[in-house]
Structures are given as structure tokens and as C-alpha cells.
Amino acid sequence: MMAQMQILNRMMFLCVISLATLSCSAQKFNVNNIVDTYIDYYSPRNKIFTPTKTFLQLGMDNEEGNLKEKNIHINNNCFDCMGKISDQNSIIEYRGYKVIIYADNDENKNILLSNFKNTKKTSAFFLNKLDDNIINDVGSWTFNYNENAKISFFCNSNPMKNMKEDMREIKQKLGIQNVRDCVSALLDDTK
């Protein structure tokens, strides 16, 4: 009888551990889809969007007020541009592009790196020094993820020729047609 109780207790313990592990690892982000779509969308539209002239910046932070909700940001910049690379950033290579990985904490950086596949380490590089008299605001794609790691909102702050059509095309390429976005909200277009 005692042996059966011990076996039952161990089985319960293993079940609890398994469930805890599954819930911790449930936050899966399809980072490759984001980066692939970003590269595929902009490279044919911009002559300098090439691995030799452009690098990518990919970051993750927590949504304000809710540590379980995350934001992923992606943008690009030129090697001749002004900027700063922190010692806390990781630099990796993906599809020939150098990608600077940044996050607001180590946990988010590890989540981002563990969900970004087919990358390799690469060498660091230096950018022109930032000028405090110039606003260095680079547009980006921002994805807001809810507690279940599902995209709940998307925004493209890069310049677009036709905001409504460009947003619709990007969302279709990403497979997030039914996700709320900042352009539809701006144009009061929920279709």
C-alpha cells in the first residue's frame, strides 16, 4: 500500500513538473517569419536594403504594466548611419544580414534568441557616433503579443506610399490578416 502511494505521489509530482515546463515553454514566437517577411518586403523596394549596406535591429521588451505580454520590434539601418551598439547587445547573422539583438532584460533576450532559428554568431561592427542635435527615430514594425504568445496588435511606423494597401499586404504576408493594426485604427477602417 505504501509503495502504491509513493508511486502515485511520484506520478503526480512528474505531472506537475511536466505541466509547469510546458507552460513555461509555451511562449513560442515565430521570429523567423517576422524577419523573413521584413527582408522579403523591403529588399525589392529599396536599393540599399542588402546585407552589405543594411543591418537589422531586432528587440523584445515587456508591455507596460504586464510582464507576460511582450513586444517584438524590427527595423533596419545602414552601416554608414549614426547609431550605438551596446555591450549588452548580441550580434548574429541571418540570411547574410547582421542582426543586432537587444532587449530590456536578459529573459527577453534569451526568449528572442531561442526562438530565432538558423542564425550564426558574427563579428561586431561600429557605427558613426550619434549626434545629440539630430533626432534618430527609425521606423519599425512592432508586434504586441498577449499572454498566450499570440499577436494581438501590429504597427508599421515605416513610411508607406499607400498606408491602407501596404498594411493589408504586409499583414497578409505575415499571416495576421485578422489582427488589429495602427493604420486601420488611424483610418477608422476595421475591414
FENBELJO-V258254 format. One record per helix or strand. SS is the DSSP state (h for helix, s for strand). FROM is the first residue (numbers start at 1). LEN is the number of residues. Records with the same first field share a line. If there is no record, write none. Layout:
SS: FROM-LEN ; FROM-LEN
This chain:
h: 2-23 ; 31-13 ; 106-9 ; 163-12 ; 182-6
s: 54-10 ; 66-13 ; 82-1 ; 90-5 ; 97-7 ; 120-2 ; 128-1 ; 141-5 ; 151-6 ; 180-2
